[in-house]
Amino acid sequence: MLIYKIKYFYQTGDSFKTYDREGMLEMAWKNLDNAKSALRRIKEHYDWYKYENRQSWDKYDKEVVEPDWHKGEKYDMTIKVMLDNGKEVKFSAPWCGYFERLHNAEIIADDPDLRIEF
């Protein structure tokens, strides 16, 4: 049985420099649909987070609404995902911050031919 994890790539830095980083979520899934759902939530959350925290130079054609699954959260950097056991867990997204930008995220597995990303 394959184990699926989510790997992410983002930019961070400070007022003087930026650099790229990558990381891996601590959770893993045996159910590919749950991993895909987590990846979708990451994208939904990041799209909303960028809109809510946009800079003056960011332009949007339409409003990006807060995902239903995120409403009521105290912190806007928090993402909730479902584990295989049916429990929802939260984590703080390291790609959310003033100097951070998410490049992409992908599902990886021990099958080298499998790759799902945005």
Secondary structure in CASP SS format (residue, H / E / C, confidence):
PFRMAT SS
TARGET T0000
AUTHOR 0000-0000-0000
METHOD secondary structure of the structure
MODEL  1
M C 1.00
L C 1.00
I C 1.00
Y E 1.00
K E 1.00
I E 1.00
K E 1.00
Y E 1.00
F E 1.00
Y E 1.00
Q E 1.00
T E 1.00
G E 1.00
D C 1.00
S C 1.00
F C 1.00
K C 1.00
T E 1.00
Y E 1.00
D E 1.00
R E 1.00
E E 1.00
G E 1.00
M E 1.00
L C 1.00
E C 1.00
M C 1.00
A C 1.00
W E 1.00
K C 1.00
N C 1.00
L H 1.00
D H 1.00
N H 1.00
A H 1.00
K H 1.00
S H 1.00
A H 1.00
L H 1.00
R H 1.00
R H 1.00
I H 1.00
K H 1.00
E H 1.00
H H 1.00
Y H 1.00
D H 1.00
W H 1.00
Y H 1.00
K H 1.00
Y H 1.00
E H 1.00
N C 1.00
R C 1.00
Q C 1.00
S C 1.00
W C 1.00
D C 1.00
K C 1.00
Y C 1.00
D C 1.00
K C 1.00
E C 1.00
V C 1.00
V C 1.00
E C 1.00
P C 1.00
D H 1.00
W H 1.00
H H 1.00
K C 1.00
G C 1.00
E C 1.00
K C 1.00
Y C 1.00
D C 1.00
M C 1.00
T E 1.00
I E 1.00
K E 1.00
V E 1.00
M E 1.00
L C 1.00
D C 1.00
N C 1.00
G C 1.00
K C 1.00
E E 1.00
V E 1.00
K E 1.00
F E 1.00
S E 1.00
A C 1.00
P C 1.00
W C 1.00
C C 1.00
G C 1.00
Y C 1.00
F C 1.00
E C 1.00
R E 1.00
L E 1.00
H E 1.00
N E 1.00
A E 1.00
E E 1.00
I E 1.00
I E 1.00
A E 1.00
D C 1.00
D C 1.00
P C 1.00
D C 1.00
L C 1.00
R C 1.00
I E 1.00
E E 1.00
F C 1.00
END
